[in-house]
Amino acid sequence: MKIKTKKAVKKRFVVSSKGKISRSGGLSSHLKQHKSSRRLRAQAEPKEVSKSDERKIRRLLAK
């Protein structure tokens, strides 16, 4: 039987051409007034998923 992709995971993670999985940083959607510009820029850039979580996410993405 074919495994379906979990849609919530598909929306949150991106797989690069080399197979790395990236995610967006959290804590930057609201309450931005007291956070520095440097901190907000750092949160905006994509982060690589840790090795321990990568296997679980791949399974949920069905790839």
SELO-567059 format. One record per residue (C-alpha): residue number from 1; chain; x, y, z. Coordinates in steps of 0.1 Angstrom, whole numbers, plus 5000, padded with zeros to 4 digits. Example, Ala and Ser with C-alpha at 12.3 -4.5 7.8 and 13.67 -1.06 7.14 Angstrom:
<marza=1 | tormar=A | X=5123 | Y=4955 | Z=5078>;
<marza=2 | tormar=A | X=5137 | Y=4989 | Z=5071>;
This chain:
<marza=1 | tormar=A | X=5000 | Y=5000 | Z=5000>;
<marza=2 | tormar=A | X=5013 | Y=5035 | Z=4991>;
<marza=3 | tormar=A | X=5021 | Y=5057 | Z=5021>;
<marza=4 | tormar=A | X=5005 | Y=5091 | Z=5020>;
<marza=5 | tormar=A | X=5025 | Y=5123 | Z=5027>;
<marza=6 | tormar=A | X=5016 | Y=5141 | Z=5059>;
<marza=7 | tormar=A | X=5004 | Y=5175 | Z=5047>;
<marza=8 | tormar=A | X=5014 | Y=5194 | Z=5078>;
<marza=9 | tormar=A | X=5050 | Y=5181 | Z=5074>;
<marza=10 | tormar=A | X=5050 | Y=5190 | Z=5037>;
<marza=11 | tormar=A | X=5041 | Y=5226 | Z=5045>;
<marza=12 | tormar=A | X=5068 | Y=5230 | Z=5072>;
<marza=13 | tormar=A | X=5099 | Y=5214 | Z=5056>;
<marza=14 | tormar=A | X=5117 | Y=5217 | Z=5023>;
<marza=15 | tormar=A | X=5140 | Y=5190 | Z=5008>;
<marza=16 | tormar=A | X=5170 | Y=5204 | Z=4988>;
<marza=17 | tormar=A | X=5184 | Y=5190 | Z=4956>;
<marza=18 | tormar=A | X=5212 | Y=5173 | Z=4976>;
<marza=19 | tormar=A | X=5186 | Y=5157 | Z=5000>;
<marza=20 | tormar=A | X=5191 | Y=5180 | Z=5030>;
<marza=21 | tormar=A | X=5159 | Y=5189 | Z=5049>;
<marza=22 | tormar=A | X=5155 | Y=5225 | Z=5060>;
<marza=23 | tormar=A | X=5130 | Y=5242 | Z=5083>;
<marza=24 | tormar=A | X=5121 | Y=5278 | Z=5092>;
<marza=25 | tormar=A | X=5130 | Y=5292 | Z=5125>;
<marza=26 | tormar=A | X=5103 | Y=5299 | Z=5151>;
<marza=27 | tormar=A | X=5097 | Y=5327 | Z=5175>;
<marza=28 | tormar=A | X=5095 | Y=5354 | Z=5149>;
<marza=29 | tormar=A | X=5059 | Y=5357 | Z=5139>;
<marza=30 | tormar=A | X=5048 | Y=5382 | Z=5166>;
<marza=31 | tormar=A | X=5060 | Y=5401 | Z=5196>;
<marza=32 | tormar=A | X=5088 | Y=5415 | Z=5175>;
<marza=33 | tormar=A | X=5092 | Y=5450 | Z=5191>;
<marza=34 | tormar=A | X=5116 | Y=5439 | Z=5218>;
<marza=35 | tormar=A | X=5136 | Y=5416 | Z=5196>;
<marza=36 | tormar=A | X=5167 | Y=5430 | Z=5178>;
<marza=37 | tormar=A | X=5170 | Y=5432 | Z=5140>;
<marza=38 | tormar=A | X=5199 | Y=5408 | Z=5141>;
<marza=39 | tormar=A | X=5179 | Y=5383 | Z=5161>;
<marza=40 | tormar=A | X=5149 | Y=5385 | Z=5136>;
<marza=41 | tormar=A | X=5172 | Y=5381 | Z=5106>;
<marza=42 | tormar=A | X=5188 | Y=5350 | Z=5122>;
<marza=43 | tormar=A | X=5154 | Y=5335 | Z=5128>;
<marza=44 | tormar=A | X=5143 | Y=5342 | Z=5092>;
<marza=45 | tormar=A | X=5170 | Y=5322 | Z=5076>;
<marza=46 | tormar=A | X=5164 | Y=5285 | Z=5070>;
<marza=47 | tormar=A | X=5179 | Y=5260 | Z=5094>;
<marza=48 | tormar=A | X=5190 | Y=5224 | Z=5087>;
<marza=49 | tormar=A | X=5171 | Y=5197 | Z=5105>;
<marza=50 | tormar=A | X=5190 | Y=5177 | Z=5131>;
<marza=51 | tormar=A | X=5202 | Y=5142 | Z=5122>;
<marza=52 | tormar=A | X=5180 | Y=5126 | Z=5149>;
<marza=53 | tormar=A | X=5148 | Y=5141 | Z=5134>;
<marza=54 | tormar=A | X=5157 | Y=5137 | Z=5098>;
<marza=55 | tormar=A | X=5147 | Y=5100 | Z=5096>;
<marza=56 | tormar=A | X=5113 | Y=5107 | Z=5111>;
<marza=57 | tormar=A | X=5106 | Y=5136 | Z=5088>;
<marza=58 | tormar=A | X=5116 | Y=5117 | Z=5057>;
<marza=59 | tormar=A | X=5092 | Y=5089 | Z=5067>;
<marza=60 | tormar=A | X=5064 | Y=5115 | Z=5071>;
<marza=61 | tormar=A | X=5072 | Y=5130 | Z=5038>;
<marza=62 | tormar=A | X=5071 | Y=5095 | Z=5023>;
<marza=63 | tormar=A | X=5104 | Y=5100 | Z=5004>;
